[in-house]
Amino acid sequence: MAQPQPCLPALASAHALLRACPLAPKEARALLAHALEVPAERLIAHPESRVDQRAQEAFSHLVSERQRGTPMAYLLGVQEFYGHRVRVTPEVLIPRPDTELLVETALHLLRGRAGMRVLDLGTGSGCIGIALALARPDLWIVACDRSPAALRVAQENCGRLGVSLQLVAAQWYAPMRGHFDLIISNPPYIAAGDRHLADLSFEPRAALTDEADGLTALRTIIAGAGERLSRGGQLLVEHGYDQGPAVRAMMLEYGFAQATTLRDLAGQERACLGARRGASRGAAALASSRVAEPMRAREGPD
Ligand SMILES: C[S@@+](CC[C@H](N)C(=O)[O-])C[C@H]1O[C@@H](n2cnc3c(N)ncnc32)[C@H](O)[C@@H]1O
Protein backbone atom coordinates (compact mmCIF):
# COMPACT_ATOMS: atom_id res chain seq x y z
CA MET A 1 0.00 0.00 0.00
CA ALA A 2 1.29 3.50 -0.87
CA GLN A 3 2.83 5.39 2.01
CA PRO A 4 2.04 9.10 2.41
CA GLN A 5 5.01 11.16 1.30
CA PRO A 6 6.48 13.52 3.85
CA CYS A 7 5.68 17.22 3.33
CA LEU A 8 8.39 18.88 1.31
CA PRO A 9 8.98 22.50 0.42
CA ALA A 10 7.84 23.81 -3.00
CA LEU A 11 11.43 23.64 -4.25
CA ALA A 12 13.10 20.65 -2.57
CA SER A 13 16.55 19.33 -3.43
CA ALA A 14 16.89 16.02 -5.25
CA HIS A 15 18.98 14.79 -2.34
CA ALA A 16 16.23 15.54 0.20
CA LEU A 17 13.58 13.86 -1.94
CA LEU A 18 15.70 10.77 -2.49
CA ARG A 19 16.58 10.50 1.20
CA ALA A 20 12.88 10.62 2.13
CA CYS A 21 11.89 8.07 -0.53
CA PRO A 22 10.97 4.56 0.71
CA LEU A 23 12.22 2.85 -2.47
CA ALA A 24 15.65 1.35 -3.10
CA PRO A 25 18.06 4.20 -3.95
CA LYS A 26 18.65 3.12 -7.55
CA GLU A 27 14.93 2.90 -8.32
CA ALA A 28 14.20 6.17 -6.53
CA ARG A 29 16.90 7.96 -8.52
CA ALA A 30 15.68 6.51 -11.83
CA LEU A 31 12.10 7.62 -11.12
CA LEU A 32 13.12 11.11 -9.98
CA ALA A 33 15.28 11.51 -13.07
CA HIS A 34 12.30 10.39 -15.17
CA ALA A 35 10.04 12.94 -13.47
CA LEU A 36 12.65 15.63 -14.12
CA GLU A 37 13.32 14.39 -17.66
CA VAL A 38 17.06 14.29 -17.04
CA PRO A 39 19.55 11.37 -17.10
CA ALA A 40 19.89 9.62 -13.72
CA GLU A 41 23.65 10.36 -13.74
CA ARG A 42 22.80 14.06 -13.47
CA LEU A 43 21.32 13.47 -10.01
CA ILE A 44 24.46 11.65 -8.90
CA ALA A 45 26.64 14.52 -10.12
CA HIS A 46 24.29 17.23 -8.81
CA PRO A 47 22.36 15.98 -5.75
CA GLU A 48 21.65 19.61 -4.83
CA SER A 49 19.50 20.04 -7.99
CA ARG A 50 16.20 21.76 -7.21
CA VAL A 51 12.98 19.90 -7.96
CA ASP A 52 9.94 22.03 -8.69
CA GLN A 53 6.39 21.28 -7.52
CA ARG A 54 5.30 19.67 -10.80
CA ALA A 55 8.24 17.25 -10.83
CA GLN A 56 7.72 16.48 -7.12
CA GLU A 57 4.11 15.53 -7.81
CA ALA A 58 5.11 13.40 -10.79
CA PHE A 59 7.78 11.70 -8.67
CA SER A 60 5.34 11.09 -5.82
CA HIS A 61 2.89 9.46 -8.26
CA LEU A 62 5.62 7.24 -9.71
CA VAL A 63 6.72 6.19 -6.21
CA SER A 64 3.14 5.25 -5.28
CA GLU A 65 2.77 3.21 -8.47
CA ARG A 66 6.05 1.45 -7.79
CA GLN A 67 4.89 0.62 -4.25
CA ARG A 68 1.74 -0.85 -5.82
CA GLY A 69 4.03 -3.21 -7.74
CA THR A 70 4.09 -1.62 -11.21
CA PRO A 71 7.30 -2.79 -12.93
CA MET A 72 10.00 -0.14 -13.36
CA ALA A 73 9.98 -0.68 -17.14
CA TYR A 74 6.34 0.45 -17.39
CA LEU A 75 6.98 3.48 -15.17
CA LEU A 76 10.03 4.52 -17.17
CA GLY A 77 8.53 3.42 -20.51
CA VAL A 78 11.72 1.66 -21.59
CA GLN A 79 13.56 -1.61 -21.12
CA GLU A 80 17.04 -2.46 -22.29
CA PHE A 81 17.17 -5.47 -24.59
CA TYR A 82 20.27 -6.72 -26.37
CA GLY A 83 21.90 -3.34 -25.74
CA HIS A 84 18.97 -1.32 -27.16
CA ARG A 85 16.49 0.87 -25.32
CA VAL A 86 13.12 -0.60 -26.26
CA ARG A 87 9.92 1.33 -25.56
CA VAL A 88 7.38 -0.64 -23.53
CA THR A 89 3.83 0.04 -22.45
CA PRO A 90 1.45 -2.17 -20.43
CA GLU A 91 0.18 -3.51 -23.78
CA VAL A 92 3.40 -5.47 -24.34
CA LEU A 93 5.48 -7.97 -22.43
CA ILE A 94 8.61 -6.48 -20.88
CA PRO A 95 11.48 -8.04 -22.83
CA ARG A 96 13.51 -10.45 -20.65
CA PRO A 97 17.26 -11.09 -20.64
CA ASP A 98 16.50 -14.81 -21.23
CA THR A 99 15.09 -13.90 -24.63
CA GLU A 100 18.45 -12.47 -25.68
CA LEU A 101 19.45 -16.14 -26.05
CA LEU A 102 17.13 -16.34 -29.09
CA VAL A 103 18.74 -13.29 -30.69
CA GLU A 104 22.26 -14.50 -29.97
CA THR A 105 21.48 -17.95 -31.38
CA ALA A 106 19.74 -16.58 -34.46
CA LEU A 107 22.70 -14.32 -35.26
CA HIS A 108 25.00 -17.30 -34.88
CA LEU A 109 22.86 -19.42 -37.20
CA LEU A 110 22.60 -16.68 -39.82
CA ARG A 111 26.27 -15.72 -39.77
CA GLY A 112 27.74 -15.49 -43.25
CA ARG A 113 24.39 -16.03 -44.99
CA ALA A 114 23.18 -12.86 -46.71
CA GLY A 115 19.57 -11.88 -47.36
CA MET A 116 17.95 -14.56 -45.23
CA ARG A 117 14.20 -14.39 -44.55
CA VAL A 118 13.16 -14.39 -40.90
CA LEU A 119 9.72 -14.61 -39.31
CA ASP A 120 9.28 -13.35 -35.71
CA LEU A 121 6.02 -14.79 -34.35
CA GLY A 122 4.40 -12.87 -31.45
CA THR A 123 6.70 -9.89 -31.72
CA GLY A 124 5.20 -7.81 -28.87
CA SER A 125 7.44 -4.74 -28.48
CA GLY A 126 9.33 -5.92 -31.56
CA CYS A 127 12.43 -6.56 -29.48
CA ILE A 128 13.59 -9.78 -31.20
CA GLY A 129 13.02 -8.69 -34.78
CA ILE A 130 14.47 -5.23 -34.12
CA ALA A 131 17.61 -6.60 -32.42
CA LEU A 132 18.14 -8.89 -35.42
CA ALA A 133 17.57 -6.06 -37.90
CA LEU A 134 20.00 -3.78 -36.09
CA ALA A 135 22.70 -6.46 -36.09
CA ARG A 136 21.96 -7.63 -39.63
CA PRO A 137 20.42 -4.95 -41.85
CA ASP A 138 20.51 -7.37 -44.81
CA LEU A 139 17.86 -9.66 -43.27
CA TRP A 140 14.30 -9.55 -44.55
CA ILE A 141 12.19 -9.74 -41.41
CA VAL A 142 8.45 -10.21 -41.00
CA ALA A 143 7.11 -9.78 -37.46
CA CYS A 144 3.56 -10.64 -36.47
CA ASP A 145 1.33 -10.26 -33.44
CA ARG A 146 -2.39 -10.64 -32.93
CA SER A 147 -2.48 -7.56 -30.69
CA PRO A 148 -2.92 -4.29 -32.63
CA ALA A 149 -1.72 -2.37 -29.55
CA ALA A 150 1.49 -4.41 -29.45
CA LEU A 151 2.04 -3.80 -33.15
CA ARG A 152 1.75 -0.04 -32.56
CA VAL A 153 4.48 -0.28 -29.91
CA ALA A 154 6.63 -2.39 -32.26
CA GLN A 155 6.10 0.20 -35.00
CA GLU A 156 7.14 3.00 -32.66
CA ASN A 157 10.27 1.05 -31.69
CA CYS A 158 11.15 0.53 -35.34
CA GLY A 159 10.94 4.28 -35.85
CA ARG A 160 12.92 5.14 -32.71
CA LEU A 161 15.64 2.63 -33.45
CA GLY A 162 15.73 3.25 -37.19
CA VAL A 163 14.87 -0.16 -38.57
CA SER A 164 12.21 -1.42 -40.89
CA LEU A 165 10.33 -4.66 -40.18
CA GLN A 166 7.30 -5.87 -42.05
CA LEU A 167 4.71 -5.83 -39.25
CA VAL A 168 1.65 -8.00 -39.73
CA ALA A 169 -1.50 -8.39 -37.64
CA ALA A 170 -1.87 -12.15 -37.54
CA GLN A 171 -2.87 -15.20 -35.58
CA TRP A 172 0.51 -16.93 -35.88
CA TYR A 173 0.94 -18.06 -39.51
CA ALA A 174 -2.59 -17.29 -40.71
CA PRO A 175 -1.95 -14.77 -43.53
CA MET A 176 1.73 -15.61 -44.22
CA ARG A 177 2.88 -16.23 -47.76
CA GLY A 178 6.21 -17.62 -48.90
CA HIS A 179 8.93 -19.41 -47.01
CA PHE A 180 11.37 -18.41 -44.31
CA ASP A 181 14.91 -19.50 -43.52
CA LEU A 182 14.39 -18.96 -39.81
CA ILE A 183 11.22 -18.80 -37.74
CA ILE A 184 11.77 -17.43 -34.26
CA SER A 185 9.28 -17.05 -31.43
CA ASN A 186 8.87 -16.35 -27.75
CA PRO A 187 5.20 -17.38 -27.43
CA PRO A 188 2.98 -17.34 -24.33
CA TYR A 189 4.09 -20.55 -22.58
CA ILE A 190 3.05 -20.24 -18.93
CA ALA A 191 0.36 -22.73 -17.90
CA ALA A 192 -2.90 -21.17 -16.70
CA GLY A 193 -2.52 -22.65 -13.23
CA ASP A 194 1.12 -21.64 -12.76
CA ARG A 195 1.62 -19.72 -9.52
CA HIS A 196 4.17 -17.39 -11.19
CA LEU A 197 1.34 -15.73 -13.15
CA ALA A 198 0.23 -13.96 -9.97
CA ASP A 199 3.57 -12.09 -9.87
CA LEU A 200 3.15 -10.96 -13.46
CA SER A 201 -0.26 -9.33 -13.15
CA PHE A 202 0.86 -5.99 -14.65
CA GLU A 203 1.77 -7.59 -17.97
CA PRO A 204 -0.78 -8.57 -20.67
CA ARG A 205 -2.12 -11.99 -19.77
CA ALA A 206 -2.39 -13.00 -23.43
CA ALA A 207 1.36 -12.49 -23.78
CA LEU A 208 2.06 -14.83 -20.88
CA THR A 209 -0.31 -17.77 -20.95
CA ASP A 210 -2.33 -19.87 -23.39
CA GLU A 211 -4.95 -20.33 -20.64
CA ALA A 212 -4.24 -24.06 -20.87
CA ASP A 213 -1.19 -26.25 -20.22
CA GLY A 214 1.35 -23.75 -21.55
CA LEU A 215 2.09 -25.80 -24.67
CA THR A 216 -0.78 -24.74 -26.96
CA ALA A 217 0.99 -21.86 -28.72
CA LEU A 218 4.24 -23.83 -28.92
CA ARG A 219 2.38 -26.74 -30.53
CA THR A 220 0.67 -24.46 -33.08
CA ILE A 221 3.97 -22.83 -34.00
CA ILE A 222 5.86 -26.12 -34.25
CA ALA A 223 3.05 -27.84 -36.16
CA GLY A 224 2.78 -25.01 -38.70
CA ALA A 225 6.49 -24.41 -39.22
CA GLY A 226 7.01 -27.20 -41.74
CA GLU A 227 4.87 -25.47 -44.35
CA ARG A 228 6.50 -22.08 -43.83
CA LEU A 229 10.18 -23.06 -43.61
CA SER A 230 12.36 -23.18 -46.69
CA ARG A 231 14.26 -26.39 -47.27
CA GLY A 232 16.98 -26.45 -44.65
CA GLY A 233 15.16 -23.80 -42.61
CA GLN A 234 15.19 -23.73 -38.82
CA LEU A 235 12.72 -23.03 -36.03
CA LEU A 236 13.86 -21.46 -32.77
CA VAL A 237 11.41 -21.15 -29.88
CA GLU A 238 11.68 -20.05 -26.28
CA HIS A 239 9.94 -22.20 -23.65
CA GLY A 240 9.57 -22.67 -19.91
CA TYR A 241 12.37 -24.19 -17.82
CA ASP A 242 10.47 -27.49 -17.49
CA GLN A 243 9.11 -27.72 -21.05
CA GLY A 244 12.31 -28.88 -22.80
CA PRO A 245 11.36 -32.57 -23.12
CA ALA A 246 7.83 -31.76 -24.35
CA VAL A 247 9.08 -29.25 -26.93
CA ARG A 248 11.78 -31.59 -28.24
CA ALA A 249 9.22 -34.36 -28.55
CA MET A 250 6.82 -32.06 -30.41
CA MET A 251 9.52 -31.01 -32.88
CA LEU A 252 10.29 -34.62 -33.71
CA GLU A 253 6.59 -35.47 -33.86
CA TYR A 254 6.05 -32.70 -36.43
CA GLY A 255 8.84 -33.85 -38.71
CA PHE A 256 11.96 -31.96 -37.68
CA ALA A 257 15.12 -33.95 -38.28
CA GLN A 258 16.71 -32.69 -35.10
CA ALA A 259 15.69 -30.81 -31.95
CA THR A 260 18.36 -29.19 -29.81
CA THR A 261 17.78 -27.62 -26.44
CA LEU A 262 19.62 -24.47 -25.45
CA ARG A 263 20.17 -23.39 -21.87
CA ASP A 264 19.96 -19.87 -20.48
CA LEU A 265 22.63 -18.18 -18.37
CA ALA A 266 21.16 -19.77 -15.25
CA GLY A 267 21.65 -23.20 -16.82
CA GLN A 268 17.93 -23.82 -17.32
CA GLU A 269 16.54 -25.34 -20.49
CA ARG A 270 15.13 -22.26 -22.21
CA ALA A 271 14.89 -22.66 -25.99
CA CYS A 272 14.69 -25.32 -28.64
CA LEU A 273 16.14 -25.26 -32.14
CA GLY A 274 14.51 -27.48 -34.72
CA ALA A 275 16.33 -28.22 -37.95
CA ARG A 276 14.60 -29.33 -41.12
CA ARG A 277 16.50 -31.88 -43.16
CA GLY A 278 19.27 -30.18 -45.13
CA ALA A 279 19.81 -27.35 -42.64
CA SER A 280 23.16 -25.91 -43.56
CA ARG A 281 23.96 -24.84 -40.03
CA GLY A 282 22.23 -26.90 -37.43
CA ALA A 283 23.14 -27.83 -33.93
CA ALA A 284 26.70 -28.54 -34.96
CA ALA A 285 27.21 -24.87 -35.78
CA LEU A 286 26.19 -23.99 -32.26
CA ALA A 287 29.20 -25.46 -30.58
CA SER A 288 28.74 -23.48 -27.41
CA SER A 289 28.44 -24.57 -23.81
CA ARG A 290 24.84 -23.45 -23.72
CA VAL A 291 23.73 -26.05 -26.26
CA ALA A 292 22.53 -29.31 -24.84
CA GLU A 293 20.70 -32.49 -25.49
CA PRO A 294 20.29 -32.82 -29.25
CA MET A 295 17.70 -35.42 -30.18
CA ARG A 296 17.47 -36.93 -33.63
CA ALA A 297 14.44 -38.27 -35.35
CA ARG A 298 14.73 -41.78 -36.68
CA GLU A 299 13.22 -40.43 -39.88
CA GLY A 300 13.25 -36.78 -40.93
CA PRO A 301 10.85 -34.99 -43.29
CA ASP A 302 10.99 -35.22 -47.09
C1 LIG B 1 5.71 -13.81 -24.57
S1 LIG B 1 5.15 -12.45 -25.56
C2 LIG B 1 6.65 -12.16 -26.48
C3 LIG B 1 6.82 -10.73 -26.92
C4 LIG B 1 8.22 -10.45 -27.49
N1 LIG B 1 8.48 -11.25 -28.66
C5 LIG B 1 9.28 -10.68 -26.43
O1 LIG B 1 10.02 -11.68 -26.57
O2 LIG B 1 9.38 -9.90 -25.49
C6 LIG B 1 4.10 -13.31 -26.68
C7 LIG B 1 3.48 -12.43 -27.77
O3 LIG B 1 2.67 -13.29 -28.58
C8 LIG B 1 1.49 -12.61 -28.93
N2 LIG B 1 0.47 -13.61 -29.24
C9 LIG B 1 -0.27 -14.35 -28.39
N3 LIG B 1 -1.10 -15.15 -29.05
C10 LIG B 1 -0.89 -14.91 -30.39
C11 LIG B 1 -1.46 -15.44 -31.58
N4 LIG B 1 -2.42 -16.37 -31.55
N5 LIG B 1 -1.00 -14.96 -32.76
C12 LIG B 1 -0.04 -14.02 -32.79
N6 LIG B 1 0.54 -13.48 -31.69
C13 LIG B 1 0.11 -13.92 -30.49
C14 LIG B 1 1.17 -11.77 -27.72
O4 LIG B 1 0.32 -10.68 -28.07
C15 LIG B 1 2.56 -11.34 -27.26
O5 LIG B 1 2.93 -10.11 -27.83
The ligand as an SDF file (V2000), in Angstrom:
LIG
                    3D

 27 29  0  0  0  0  0  0  0  0999 V2000
    5.7130  -13.8130  -24.5690 C   0  0  0  0  0  0  0  0  0  0  0  0
    5.1540  -12.4480  -25.5580 S   0  0  0  0  0  0  0  0  0  0  0  0
    6.6490  -12.1550  -26.4830 C   0  0  0  0  0  0  0  0  0  0  0  0
    6.8240  -10.7260  -26.9190 C   0  0  0  0  0  0  0  0  0  0  0  0
    8.2240  -10.4460  -27.4890 C   0  0  0  0  0  0  0  0  0  0  0  0
    8.4790  -11.2530  -28.6590 N   0  0  0  0  0  0  0  0  0  0  0  0
    9.2840  -10.6840  -26.4290 C   0  0  0  0  0  0  0  0  0  0  0  0
   10.0210  -11.6780  -26.5680 O   0  0  0  0  0  0  0  0  0  0  0  0
    9.3790   -9.8970  -25.4870 O   0  0  0  0  0  0  0  0  0  0  0  0
    4.1020  -13.3080  -26.6820 C   0  0  0  0  0  0  0  0  0  0  0  0
    3.4790  -12.4340  -27.7740 C   0  0  0  0  0  0  0  0  0  0  0  0
    2.6720  -13.2900  -28.5840 O   0  0  0  0  0  0  0  0  0  0  0  0
    1.4930  -12.6080  -28.9290 C   0  0  0  0  0  0  0  0  0  0  0  0
    0.4690  -13.6060  -29.2400 N   0  0  0  0  0  0  0  0  0  0  0  0
   -0.2650  -14.3470  -28.3860 C   0  0  0  0  0  0  0  0  0  0  0  0
   -1.0990  -15.1480  -29.0510 N   0  0  0  0  0  0  0  0  0  0  0  0
   -0.8930  -14.9100  -30.3860 C   0  0  0  0  0  0  0  0  0  0  0  0
   -1.4620  -15.4350  -31.5770 C   0  0  0  0  0  0  0  0  0  0  0  0
   -2.4180  -16.3730  -31.5460 N   0  0  0  0  0  0  0  0  0  0  0  0
   -1.0030  -14.9640  -32.7610 N   0  0  0  0  0  0  0  0  0  0  0  0
   -0.0380  -14.0230  -32.7930 C   0  0  0  0  0  0  0  0  0  0  0  0
    0.5380  -13.4800  -31.6930 N   0  0  0  0  0  0  0  0  0  0  0  0
    0.1090  -13.9250  -30.4950 C   0  0  0  0  0  0  0  0  0  0  0  0
    1.1730  -11.7670  -27.7180 C   0  0  0  0  0  0  0  0  0  0  0  0
    0.3200  -10.6750  -28.0690 O   0  0  0  0  0  0  0  0  0  0  0  0
    2.5620  -11.3370  -27.2610 C   0  0  0  0  0  0  0  0  0  0  0  0
    2.9340  -10.1090  -27.8290 O   0  0  0  0  0  0  0  0  0  0  0  0
  1  2  1  0
  2  3  1  0
  2 10  1  0
  3  4  1  0
  4  5  1  0
  5  6  1  0
  5  7  1  0
  7  8  2  0
  7  9  1  0
 10 11  1  0
 11 12  1  0
 11 26  1  0
 12 13  1  0
 13 14  1  0
 13 24  1  0
 14 15  1  0
 14 23  1  0
 15 16  2  0
 16 17  1  0
 17 18  1  0
 17 23  2  0
 18 19  1  0
 18 20  2  0
 20 21  1  0
 21 22  2  0
 22 23  1  0
 24 25  1  0
 24 26  1  0
 26 27  1  0
M  CHG  2   2   1   9  -1
M  END
$$$$
